[in-house]
Amino acid sequence: MKRRVAFDARQEAGRLSAWTRAMPPVQPGESSSVVAEVTPIFIVGMPRTGTTLLDRMLSNHSQVVSAGERNDFAAAVSEATG
């Protein structure tokens, strides 16, 4: 599998940096136009790493609603990276 999937650590670090720069930093409790009354929480991870458990734990909070496990993010990343 390693031979079939080309992984470039520098390219991956660049992608993560771009994602980080895409949103301006907001400190907890800080009032900003970026932070709306409804703020999405994204749980991203590989299969069998506890993402479902984390989703269920967070959605037990009265102010958190789960959208379920979606493939939208993976599809968007695949589309953006070709």
Biopython code that builds the backbone (N, CA, C, O; Angstrom):
import numpy as np
from Bio.PDB.StructureBuilder import StructureBuilder

atoms = [
    (1, "MET", "N", (0.828, -1.186, 0.000)),
    (1, "MET", "CA", (0.000, 0.000, 0.000)),
    (1, "MET", "C", (0.875, 1.253, 0.000)),
    (1, "MET", "O", (0.545, 2.254, -0.637)),
    (2, "LYS", "N", (1.995, 1.183, 0.724)),
    (2, "LYS", "CA", (2.884, 2.349, 0.790)),
    (2, "LYS", "C", (3.378, 2.741, -0.602)),
    (2, "LYS", "O", (3.524, 3.926, -0.902)),
    (3, "ARG", "N", (3.635, 1.741, -1.450)),
    (3, "ARG", "CA", (4.090, 2.034, -2.806)),
    (3, "ARG", "C", (2.979, 2.630, -3.665)),
    (3, "ARG", "O", (3.245, 3.420, -4.571)),
    (4, "ARG", "N", (1.732, 2.250, -3.379)),
    (4, "ARG", "CA", (0.605, 2.717, -4.185)),
    (4, "ARG", "C", (0.175, 4.132, -3.819)),
    (4, "ARG", "O", (-0.320, 4.868, -4.673)),
    (5, "VAL", "N", (0.358, 4.521, -2.554)),
    (5, "VAL", "CA", (-0.093, 5.831, -2.092)),
    (5, "VAL", "C", (1.125, 6.711, -1.845)),
    (5, "VAL", "O", (1.898, 6.484, -0.914)),
    (6, "ALA", "N", (1.279, 7.709, -2.688)),
    (6, "ALA", "CA", (2.403, 8.631, -2.525)),
    (6, "ALA", "C", (2.065, 9.640, -1.435)),
    (6, "ALA", "O", (1.042, 10.321, -1.508)),
    (7, "PHE", "N", (2.921, 9.734, -0.432)),
    (7, "PHE", "CA", (2.715, 10.674, 0.657)),
    (7, "PHE", "C", (3.912, 11.597, 0.731)),
    (7, "PHE", "O", (5.054, 11.153, 0.843)),
    (8, "ASP", "N", (3.635, 12.888, 0.667)),
    (8, "ASP", "CA", (4.680, 13.893, 0.758)),
    (8, "ASP", "C", (4.428, 14.714, 2.020)),
    (8, "ASP", "O", (3.472, 15.488, 2.078)),
    (9, "ALA", "N", (5.278, 14.551, 3.023)),
    (9, "ALA", "CA", (5.091, 15.224, 4.306)),
    (9, "ALA", "C", (5.097, 16.743, 4.152)),
    (9, "ALA", "O", (4.321, 17.427, 4.819)),
    (10, "ARG", "N", (5.944, 17.276, 3.300)),
    (10, "ARG", "CA", (5.993, 18.737, 3.100)),
    (10, "ARG", "C", (4.702, 19.249, 2.471)),
    (10, "ARG", "O", (4.179, 20.292, 2.863)),
    (11, "GLN", "N", (4.200, 18.509, 1.499)),
    (11, "GLN", "CA", (2.948, 18.901, 0.851)),
    (11, "GLN", "C", (1.794, 18.846, 1.862)),
    (11, "GLN", "O", (0.948, 19.740, 1.888)),
    (12, "GLU", "N", (1.762, 17.820, 2.673)),
    (12, "GLU", "CA", (0.712, 17.698, 3.687)),
    (12, "GLU", "C", (0.807, 18.825, 4.715)),
    (12, "GLU", "O", (-0.214, 19.380, 5.120)),
    (13, "ALA", "N", (2.015, 19.164, 5.136)),
    (13, "ALA", "CA", (2.207, 20.278, 6.074)),
    (13, "ALA", "C", (1.738, 21.589, 5.450)),
    (13, "ALA", "O", (1.164, 22.434, 6.138)),
    (14, "GLY", "N", (1.976, 21.760, 4.168)),
    (14, "GLY", "CA", (1.512, 22.960, 3.470)),
    (14, "GLY", "C", (-0.003, 23.043, 3.435)),
    (14, "GLY", "O", (-0.573, 24.120, 3.608)),
    (15, "ARG", "N", (-0.652, 21.920, 3.213)),
    (15, "ARG", "CA", (-2.120, 21.894, 3.214)),
    (15, "ARG", "C", (-2.666, 22.260, 4.589)),
    (15, "ARG", "O", (-3.607, 23.046, 4.701)),
    (16, "LEU", "N", (-2.076, 21.692, 5.628)),
    (16, "LEU", "CA", (-2.534, 21.995, 6.979)),
    (16, "LEU", "C", (-2.316, 23.462, 7.321)),
    (16, "LEU", "O", (-3.158, 24.077, 7.975)),
    (17, "SER", "N", (-1.205, 24.021, 6.889)),
    (17, "SER", "CA", (-0.946, 25.451, 7.115)),
    (17, "SER", "C", (-1.980, 26.307, 6.397)),
    (17, "SER", "O", (-2.455, 27.303, 6.945)),
    (18, "ALA", "N", (-2.326, 25.925, 5.182)),
    (18, "ALA", "CA", (-3.330, 26.681, 4.424)),
    (18, "ALA", "C", (-4.682, 26.638, 5.116)),
    (18, "ALA", "O", (-5.376, 27.652, 5.183)),
    (19, "TRP", "N", (-5.065, 25.476, 5.631)),
    (19, "TRP", "CA", (-6.336, 25.353, 6.348)),
    (19, "TRP", "C", (-6.315, 26.202, 7.610)),
    (19, "TRP", "O", (-7.310, 26.840, 7.955)),
    (20, "THR", "N", (-5.172, 26.208, 8.298)),
    (20, "THR", "CA", (-5.056, 26.985, 9.531)),
    (20, "THR", "C", (-5.168, 28.480, 9.243)),
    (20, "THR", "O", (-5.811, 29.212, 9.996)),
    (21, "ARG", "N", (-4.549, 28.932, 8.161)),
    (21, "ARG", "CA", (-4.596, 30.353, 7.804)),
    (21, "ARG", "C", (-5.960, 30.773, 7.269)),
    (21, "ARG", "O", (-6.269, 31.965, 7.256)),
    (22, "ALA", "N", (-6.772, 29.837, 6.834)),
    (22, "ALA", "CA", (-8.066, 30.166, 6.225)),
    (22, "ALA", "C", (-9.025, 30.792, 7.222)),
    (22, "ALA", "O", (-9.883, 31.584, 6.830)),
    (23, "MET", "N", (-8.905, 30.460, 8.497)),
    (23, "MET", "CA", (-9.789, 31.025, 9.518)),
    (23, "MET", "C", (-8.984, 31.918, 10.443)),
    (23, "MET", "O", (-7.933, 31.510, 10.937)),
    (24, "PRO", "N", (-9.463, 33.130, 10.684)),
    (24, "PRO", "CA", (-8.750, 34.008, 11.613)),
    (24, "PRO", "C", (-8.822, 33.447, 13.027)),
    (24, "PRO", "O", (-9.818, 32.822, 13.390)),
    (25, "PRO", "N", (-7.782, 33.659, 13.830)),
    (25, "PRO", "CA", (-7.794, 33.127, 15.189)),
    (25, "PRO", "C", (-8.836, 33.836, 16.056)),
    (25, "PRO", "O", (-8.974, 35.058, 15.999)),
    (26, "VAL", "N", (-9.556, 33.068, 16.847)),
    (26, "VAL", "CA", (-10.544, 33.601, 17.775)),
    (26, "VAL", "C", (-10.295, 32.944, 19.121)),
    (26, "VAL", "O", (-10.267, 31.718, 19.228)),
    (27, "GLN", "N", (-10.118, 33.752, 20.133)),
    (27, "GLN", "CA", (-9.872, 33.230, 21.475)),
    (27, "GLN", "C", (-11.192, 32.849, 22.137)),
    (27, "GLN", "O", (-12.216, 33.481, 21.876)),
    (28, "PRO", "N", (-11.182, 31.816, 22.995)),
    (28, "PRO", "CA", (-12.406, 31.438, 23.691)),
    (28, "PRO", "C", (-12.995, 32.626, 24.453)),
    (28, "PRO", "O", (-12.276, 33.349, 25.143)),
    (29, "GLY", "N", (-14.298, 32.817, 24.321)),
    (29, "GLY", "CA", (-14.973, 33.916, 25.001)),
    (29, "GLY", "C", (-14.878, 35.235, 24.263)),
    (29, "GLY", "O", (-15.534, 36.203, 24.648)),
    (30, "GLU", "N", (-14.077, 35.295, 23.210)),
    (30, "GLU", "CA", (-13.889, 36.533, 22.464)),
    (30, "GLU", "C", (-15.091, 36.773, 21.561)),
    (30, "GLU", "O", (-15.584, 35.850, 20.912)),
    (31, "SER", "N", (-15.555, 38.004, 21.523)),
    (31, "SER", "CA", (-16.666, 38.373, 20.654)),
    (31, "SER", "C", (-16.113, 38.688, 19.274)),
    (31, "SER", "O", (-15.197, 39.500, 19.142)),
    (32, "SER", "N", (-16.657, 38.057, 18.253)),
    (32, "SER", "CA", (-16.184, 38.282, 16.898)),
    (32, "SER", "C", (-17.307, 38.007, 15.916)),
    (32, "SER", "O", (-18.206, 37.212, 16.191)),
    (33, "SER", "N", (-17.250, 38.667, 14.773)),
    (33, "SER", "CA", (-18.255, 38.399, 13.755)),
    (33, "SER", "C", (-18.075, 37.014, 13.156)),
    (33, "SER", "O", (-19.004, 36.470, 12.559)),
    (34, "VAL", "N", (-16.876, 36.434, 13.312)),
    (34, "VAL", "CA", (-16.610, 35.095, 12.788)),
    (34, "VAL", "C", (-17.365, 34.056, 13.602)),
    (34, "VAL", "O", (-17.862, 33.072, 13.053)),
    (35, "VAL", "N", (-17.452, 34.270, 14.900)),
    (35, "VAL", "CA", (-18.123, 33.321, 15.776)),
    (35, "VAL", "C", (-19.601, 33.688, 15.829)),
    (35, "VAL", "O", (-19.970, 34.738, 16.354)),
    (36, "ALA", "N", (-20.420, 32.840, 15.297)),
    (36, "ALA", "CA", (-21.856, 33.082, 15.282)),
    (36, "ALA", "C", (-22.490, 32.394, 16.485)),
    (36, "ALA", "O", (-21.812, 31.727, 17.267)),
    (37, "GLU", "N", (-23.781, 32.565, 16.616)),
    (37, "GLU", "CA", (-24.496, 31.900, 17.699)),
    (37, "GLU", "C", (-24.401, 30.386, 17.545)),
    (37, "GLU", "O", (-24.351, 29.654, 18.534)),
    (38, "VAL", "N", (-24.377, 29.926, 16.300)),
    (38, "VAL", "CA", (-24.219, 28.506, 16.015)),
    (38, "VAL", "C", (-22.821, 28.307, 15.423)),
    (38, "VAL", "O", (-22.517, 28.842, 14.357)),
    (39, "THR", "N", (-21.991, 27.554, 16.097)),
    (39, "THR", "CA", (-20.634, 27.297, 15.644)),
    (39, "THR", "C", (-20.466, 25.805, 15.383)),
    (39, "THR", "O", (-20.669, 25.000, 16.293)),
    (40, "PRO", "N", (-20.101, 25.416, 14.164)),
    (40, "PRO", "CA", (-19.944, 23.993, 13.880)),
    (40, "PRO", "C", (-18.712, 23.408, 14.569)),
    (40, "PRO", "O", (-17.704, 24.091, 14.754)),
    (41, "ILE", "N", (-18.810, 22.162, 14.935)),
    (41, "ILE", "CA", (-17.686, 21.407, 15.496)),
    (41, "ILE", "C", (-17.405, 20.285, 14.510)),
    (41, "ILE", "O", (-18.283, 19.470, 14.226)),
    (42, "PHE", "N", (-16.209, 20.242, 13.996)),
    (42, "PHE", "CA", (-15.838, 19.193, 13.057)),
    (42, "PHE", "C", (-14.972, 18.165, 13.762)),
    (42, "PHE", "O", (-13.964, 18.512, 14.378)),
    (43, "ILE", "N", (-15.360, 16.916, 13.673)),
    (43, "ILE", "CA", (-14.564, 15.814, 14.216)),
    (43, "ILE", "C", (-14.017, 15.070, 13.008)),
    (43, "ILE", "O", (-14.778, 14.496, 12.229)),
    (44, "VAL", "N", (-12.720, 15.080, 12.855)),
    (44, "VAL", "CA", (-12.084, 14.480, 11.695)),
    (44, "VAL", "C", (-11.111, 13.419, 12.167)),
    (44, "VAL", "O", (-10.318, 13.660, 13.077)),
    (45, "GLY", "N", (-11.166, 12.252, 11.559)),
    (45, "GLY", "CA", (-10.231, 11.207, 11.937)),
    (45, "GLY", "C", (-10.375, 9.989, 11.052)),
    (45, "GLY", "O", (-11.334, 9.854, 10.292)),
    (46, "MET", "N", (-9.421, 9.126, 11.166)),
    (46, "MET", "CA", (-9.434, 7.873, 10.419)),
    (46, "MET", "C", (-10.424, 6.910, 11.071)),
    (46, "MET", "O", (-10.773, 7.071, 12.241)),
    (47, "PRO", "N", (-10.877, 5.905, 10.310)),
    (47, "PRO", "CA", (-11.774, 4.907, 10.891)),
    (47, "PRO", "C", (-11.129, 4.195, 12.089)),
    (47, "PRO", "O", (-9.919, 3.971, 12.124)),
    (48, "ARG", "N", (-11.958, 3.854, 13.051)),
    (48, "ARG", "CA", (-11.549, 3.102, 14.240)),
    (48, "ARG", "C", (-10.615, 3.903, 15.162)),
    (48, "ARG", "O", (-9.781, 3.320, 15.855)),
    (49, "THR", "N", (-10.753, 5.233, 15.170)),
    (49, "THR", "CA", (-9.898, 6.055, 16.036)),
    (49, "THR", "C", (-10.678, 6.758, 17.138)),
    (49, "THR", "O", (-10.112, 7.564, 17.877)),
    (50, "GLY", "N", (-11.984, 6.460, 17.259)),
    (50, "GLY", "CA", (-12.765, 7.051, 18.337)),
    (50, "GLY", "C", (-13.598, 8.250, 17.945)),
    (50, "GLY", "O", (-14.158, 8.919, 18.813)),
    (51, "THR", "N", (-13.694, 8.540, 16.646)),
    (51, "THR", "CA", (-14.458, 9.709, 16.217)),
    (51, "THR", "C", (-15.950, 9.548, 16.520)),
    (51, "THR", "O", (-16.612, 10.514, 16.899)),
    (52, "THR", "N", (-16.474, 8.349, 16.358)),
    (52, "THR", "CA", (-17.899, 8.119, 16.651)),
    (52, "THR", "C", (-18.153, 8.287, 18.140)),
    (52, "THR", "O", (-19.147, 8.896, 18.537)),
    (53, "LEU", "N", (-17.275, 7.760, 18.954)),
    (53, "LEU", "CA", (-17.411, 7.901, 20.399)),
    (53, "LEU", "C", (-17.380, 9.373, 20.798)),
    (53, "LEU", "O", (-18.197, 9.812, 21.608)),
    (54, "LEU", "N", (-16.447, 10.133, 20.239)),
    (54, "LEU", "CA", (-16.353, 11.561, 20.545)),
    (54, "LEU", "C", (-17.615, 12.289, 20.103)),
    (54, "LEU", "O", (-18.121, 13.145, 20.830)),
    (55, "ASP", "N", (-18.130, 11.962, 18.921)),
    (55, "ASP", "CA", (-19.376, 12.561, 18.438)),
    (55, "ASP", "C", (-20.510, 12.302, 19.422)),
    (55, "ASP", "O", (-21.271, 13.214, 19.745)),
    (56, "ARG", "N", (-20.627, 11.089, 19.890)),
    (56, "ARG", "CA", (-21.705, 10.743, 20.827)),
    (56, "ARG", "C", (-21.526, 11.429, 22.173)),
    (56, "ARG", "O", (-22.502, 11.854, 22.791)),
    (57, "MET", "N", (-20.296, 11.539, 22.625)),
    (57, "MET", "CA", (-20.043, 12.220, 23.895)),
    (57, "MET", "C", (-20.419, 13.701, 23.807)),
    (57, "MET", "O", (-21.089, 14.235, 24.690)),
    (58, "LEU", "N", (-19.980, 14.352, 22.731)),
    (58, "LEU", "CA", (-20.283, 15.774, 22.570)),
    (58, "LEU", "C", (-21.776, 16.021, 22.381)),
    (58, "LEU", "O", (-22.320, 16.991, 22.908)),
    (59, "SER", "N", (-22.432, 15.149, 21.632)),
    (59, "SER", "CA", (-23.855, 15.364, 21.361)),
    (59, "SER", "C", (-24.733, 15.097, 22.583)),
    (59, "SER", "O", (-25.931, 15.380, 22.552)),
    (60, "ASN", "N", (-24.159, 14.562, 23.649)),
    (60, "ASN", "CA", (-24.899, 14.427, 24.901)),
    (60, "ASN", "C", (-25.084, 15.773, 25.590)),
    (60, "ASN", "O", (-25.923, 15.906, 26.480)),
    (61, "HIS", "N", (-24.305, 16.771, 25.182)),
    (61, "HIS", "CA", (-24.448, 18.116, 25.754)),
    (61, "HIS", "C", (-25.709, 18.753, 25.189)),
    (61, "HIS", "O", (-26.034, 18.560, 24.017)),
    (62, "SER", "N", (-26.415, 19.504, 26.010)),
    (62, "SER", "CA", (-27.690, 20.091, 25.598)),
    (62, "SER", "C", (-27.552, 21.105, 24.467)),
    (62, "SER", "O", (-28.528, 21.363, 23.763)),
    (63, "GLN", "N", (-26.371, 21.685, 24.275)),
    (63, "GLN", "CA", (-26.201, 22.697, 23.242)),
    (63, "GLN", "C", (-25.486, 22.167, 22.001)),
    (63, "GLN", "O", (-25.079, 22.940, 21.134)),
    (64, "VAL", "N", (-25.334, 20.848, 21.921)),
    (64, "VAL", "CA", (-24.653, 20.246, 20.774)),
    (64, "VAL", "C", (-25.602, 19.270, 20.097)),
    (64, "VAL", "O", (-26.221, 18.430, 20.751)),
    (65, "VAL", "N", (-25.709, 19.391, 18.777)),
    (65, "VAL", "CA", (-26.543, 18.488, 17.984)),
    (65, "VAL", "C", (-25.649, 17.815, 16.955)),
    (65, "VAL", "O", (-24.903, 18.485, 16.241)),
    (66, "SER", "N", (-25.723, 16.506, 16.879)),
    (66, "SER", "CA", (-24.908, 15.760, 15.934)),
    (66, "SER", "C", (-25.567, 15.721, 14.561)),
    (66, "SER", "O", (-26.777, 15.524, 14.452)),
    (67, "ALA", "N", (-24.772, 15.909, 13.521)),
    (67, "ALA", "CA", (-25.251, 15.772, 12.145)),
    (67, "ALA", "C", (-24.986, 14.361, 11.640)),
    (67, "ALA", "O", (-25.282, 14.036, 10.490)),
    (68, "GLY", "N", (-24.426, 13.526, 12.512)),
    (68, "GLY", "CA", (-24.100, 12.159, 12.105)),
    (68, "GLY", "C", (-22.768, 12.109, 11.388)),
    (68, "GLY", "O", (-22.087, 13.121, 11.222)),
    (69, "GLU", "N", (-22.418, 10.924, 10.972)),
    (69, "GLU", "CA", (-21.153, 10.751, 10.256)),
    (69, "GLU", "C", (-21.399, 11.044, 8.787)),
    (69, "GLU", "O", (-22.191, 10.379, 8.120)),
    (70, "ARG", "N", (-20.703, 12.049, 8.309)),
    (70, "ARG", "CA", (-20.902, 12.491, 6.939)),
    (70, "ARG", "C", (-19.613, 12.330, 6.151)),
    (70, "ARG", "O", (-18.521, 12.315, 6.719)),
    (71, "ASN", "N", (-19.748, 12.211, 4.853)),
    (71, "ASN", "CA", (-18.577, 12.093, 3.977)),
    (71, "ASN", "C", (-18.320, 13.371, 3.202)),
    (71, "ASN", "O", (-17.504, 13.386, 2.280)),
    (72, "ASP", "N", (-19.014, 14.453, 3.570)),
    (72, "ASP", "CA", (-18.864, 15.706, 2.840)),
    (72, "ASP", "C", (-17.431, 16.233, 2.886)),
    (72, "ASP", "O", (-16.901, 16.697, 1.877)),
    (73, "PHE", "N", (-16.807, 16.159, 4.069)),
    (73, "PHE", "CA", (-15.446, 16.692, 4.219)),
    (73, "PHE", "C", (-14.469, 15.886, 3.355)),
    (73, "PHE", "O", (-13.651, 16.459, 2.636)),
    (74, "ALA", "N", (-14.562, 14.567, 3.431)),
    (74, "ALA", "CA", (-13.672, 13.723, 2.629)),
    (74, "ALA", "C", (-13.875, 13.979, 1.146)),
    (74, "ALA", "O", (-12.906, 14.023, 0.387)),
    (75, "ALA", "N", (-15.113, 14.148, 0.726)),
    (75, "ALA", "CA", (-15.402, 14.437, -0.685)),
    (75, "ALA", "C", (-14.823, 15.778, -1.102)),
    (75, "ALA", "O", (-14.277, 15.907, -2.198)),
    (76, "ALA", "N", (-14.940, 16.788, -0.225)),
    (76, "ALA", "CA", (-14.411, 18.116, -0.534)),
    (76, "ALA", "C", (-12.888, 18.095, -0.624)),
    (76, "ALA", "O", (-12.310, 18.735, -1.503)),
    (77, "VAL", "N", (-12.240, 17.369, 0.274)),
    (77, "VAL", "CA", (-10.786, 17.267, 0.237)),
    (77, "VAL", "C", (-10.348, 16.549, -1.049)),
    (77, "VAL", "O", (-9.405, 16.978, -1.713)),
    (78, "SER", "N", (-11.032, 15.464, -1.391)),
    (78, "SER", "CA", (-10.700, 14.742, -2.631)),
    (78, "SER", "C", (-10.865, 15.635, -3.845)),
    (78, "SER", "O", (-10.030, 15.623, -4.750)),
    (79, "GLU", "N", (-11.935, 16.405, -3.867)),
    (79, "GLU", "CA", (-12.175, 17.294, -5.008)),
    (79, "GLU", "C", (-11.120, 18.398, -5.080)),
    (79, "GLU", "O", (-10.637, 18.737, -6.160)),
    (80, "ALA", "N", (-10.768, 18.957, -3.911)),
    (80, "ALA", "CA", (-9.799, 20.063, -3.892)),
    (80, "ALA", "C", (-8.388, 19.603, -4.242)),
    (80, "ALA", "O", (-7.609, 20.369, -4.811)),
    (81, "THR", "N", (-8.056, 18.366, -3.907)),
    (81, "THR", "CA", (-6.698, 17.882, -4.136)),
    (81, "THR", "C", (-6.555, 17.072, -5.414)),
    (81, "THR", "O", (-5.451, 16.665, -5.775)),
    (82, "GLY", "N", (-7.666, 16.838, -6.095)),
    (82, "GLY", "CA", (-7.611, 16.093, -7.340)),
    (82, "GLY", "C", (-7.440, 14.629, -7.082)),
    (82, "GLY", "O", (-7.373, 13.839, -8.024)),
]
sb = StructureBuilder()
sb.init_structure("model")
sb.init_model(0)
sb.init_chain("A")
sb.init_seg("    ")
for serial, (resi, resn, name, xyz) in enumerate(atoms, 1):
    if name == "N":
        sb.init_residue(resn, " ", resi, " ")
    sb.init_atom(name, np.array(xyz, "f"), 0.0, 1.0, " ", f" {name:<3s}", serial, name[0])
structure = sb.get_structure()
